[in-house]
Amino acid sequence: MGFQCPLNKIFEFTYRSELGNGLIEHEYDHVFLGRYEGNMLPNPVEVNDSRYWNITEIADALTNTRRCLPVGSGWHSTR
């Protein structure tokens, strides 16, 4: 996203989902938290889109099972 900041590891988790047609997504993920208060300068070759999500939108996306987030969704907050 065109910036650097210190990160703290928050937790890790395993995710498994059967996608259909014999495909399975199975991941071991790490979640880090950092704070950055400047402007983001994403490289257009690497980043297609970005946007700010407030805490209500994030909670809704995580709890609303009918809403599917795109693979590779970036989650960040500038607060």
N, C-alpha and C positions, 0 to 999 in steps of 0.2 A: 504494500500500500504506500510505499515511498517514505516510510518513517521508521525510526528505531526507538524502542523504549525497553526498560527492564521488565522482565516477566517473572511471575511467581507461579509455580505449579500448584493447581488447586485440587485436582483429582484425576483419576483415570477410570475408564470403563470399557466394557466389552459390549459390542452391539452386533446383533445378528437378525437378519430379515430375509425371508424367502420372497423373492421378487417375481416368481412365476417363470414358466418355461425352463425349469431346472436351474435357474440362476439364484445364487445366494450371496448376499452382501454380509460379510463377517469382518468386523474391524476391532482393533484394540486401540482406543483413542486416549489422548492426553489433553487435558483442558488447562490452559494457562491464562492468567489475568495480568494485564498491564494497563498503565494509564499514560495517555499522550494527549497534550492539549493544543498541539499545533495543527496545521493543515495537512491533509493527506494528499499525496501526489502519486496516484497509482500509475503504473506502467501500462499503457493501453494494450501492449502485447500480452500481458499477463492477466489483466483485470478487465472483464467485460462490463461490469456494473457494480455499483456499491450504493448503499443508502443507510441512513440512520434509522435504527429501530428503537422506539422507546420501550420501557420495561413492560408496559401493557401489551404491546404488539408481540414482544418475545414470549410472554406468558401465554398469550392466545395461540401463537404458533406451536408452542410446545404441548399444549393441552388439547387443542382441536385436532382430533385424529383424522378429520375429513380434509384437512389442509396438508398438502404435501410440499415440503420445501425442496428446492432443487439440490441435486448432488453438488457438493462443494460450496454450499451457502456459507458465506462469511458472517460471523457474528461479532460485532464490535459496537462499543459505545464511546462517545466522545465526552461523556460527563465525568 
